[in-house]
Amino acid sequence: WKKMVKLPEDCDLTTVDQSVIDQNLKDYYLKNPAKFRERVKKGPPSEFRWAAWKTLIGYYEKAGVYENLCCLNSDCEGTIHKDLDRTNPEEPLFDLRQYGKMGQGAMFRILKAYSIYDREVG
């Protein structure tokens, strides 16, 4: 993985700017997509895992999409609000007594954004 991000094997990763790792993994993926996917399937080392998944899902190309969708109105907002209490009630993050509306608010924003992004699913 260090070779993929163009770092010497003896390099201390704590001294490397994360943006360098991110950019070099993205560059490697664009040149060798099949090989990159194969390496991700085998499991990237923990220090590269987040950067590898961001690269694989196209995070960098879609930056800002979620934030923009959150600013729009969705025809599904009423339905989403109605279902929030029933969504994963055993999950502590969605327990209103424990976390207030924090977890449900995050879930609402994600579902609302997706309902706008994929109108067929809504």
N, C-alpha and C positions, 0 to 999 in steps of 0.2 A: 504494500500500500504506500509506503514511503516513496518507492520508485514512481508510482502512478502520480504522486503529487510533486515529483521532482525534488525530493529532499534526500540528503545523504542518510545512509542507514544509521549512523551514530548521532543523528540530529535529535536534540531535546525538543520535543513537540511543544512544551510549555513556553518556549521562546519564539514560536512561529505564530505570526498573525493569522487568525482563523480565515480571513478573507483570501489569503494566499492559498491555503488548503482548498477552500471552496472553489476558487477560480481554476486551480490546476486540476481538480477532480472533474470539473465541468469540461475543461478542455480535453482531458483524457476521454471522457464519455463521448464527446462529439466526434473524436477520431476513431474510437474503438467501442462502439455501443454494445455489441454482442459480448465482447470480452469483459467489459465493465459489469454488465448484467450478471454474467456467470460468476464473477468474483463477489458480487453482492449476495447472490444466492447462497454462496458458501459461508457468508457471514463476515462482514467487515469487522476489523478490530474495534473495540469500543471507542477509541480516540478518533476514529474516522466514520463511525456509524451514522451520526446525525448528518454530516456533510454528504455522505454517500446517498442517503435516502432523499435529502433535498435535491440532489442532482438527478436522481432517478425519477422523481415525480415531476420534474420540470418547475420546481419552486422558483427558480430565478427568472424564468420566462413569464411567470404568472404573478410576480410581486405586485401588490397593490390591488389585485382583482377582488380579493375578499373585502378589503377595506372599502372599496367603491360600492360593492354590493350591499354592504351593511347600511349605507346611506340611502338606499332606495326603499320604496314601499313595496310590499308583496301582498297579493290578493290572499295569500294563505296565512297571514298573521293570526287571524282569529282561530283557525284550526290548530295552528302550532301552539298557541297559548293554552287551548283546551286540552291538548295532549301532554303538556309538559309535566304535570303532576303524575301522570301515568307512565312516564318514560323512566325506566330503571329506578323504581322507588327504593330498591335495596341498596343503591349506590349512595354512600355517605355524602358525596359532593352535591347530590340533588335533594338532600334532607334540609327542608326549610328551617327546622329547629336548630340544626347544627351550623349551617353555612348561610342562612338567609337566602336571598335570591341569586347569590353569586353563581352557583353551578347552573341553575335553571336559566339565568340570564345569558350565560355563555352558550348553552345549548340552543336557546332561542335564536341568538345571533347566527349561529352556524346553520341551523335549519332554515331560517329566513333567507340567508345568503344563497343557500343551495336551491331553495324554491325559486329564486329569481334566475340563478345560473342555469338550472335545468327545468324549464317551465313544464315539460311533459310530465316529470315526476311531481313537481310542485310540492 
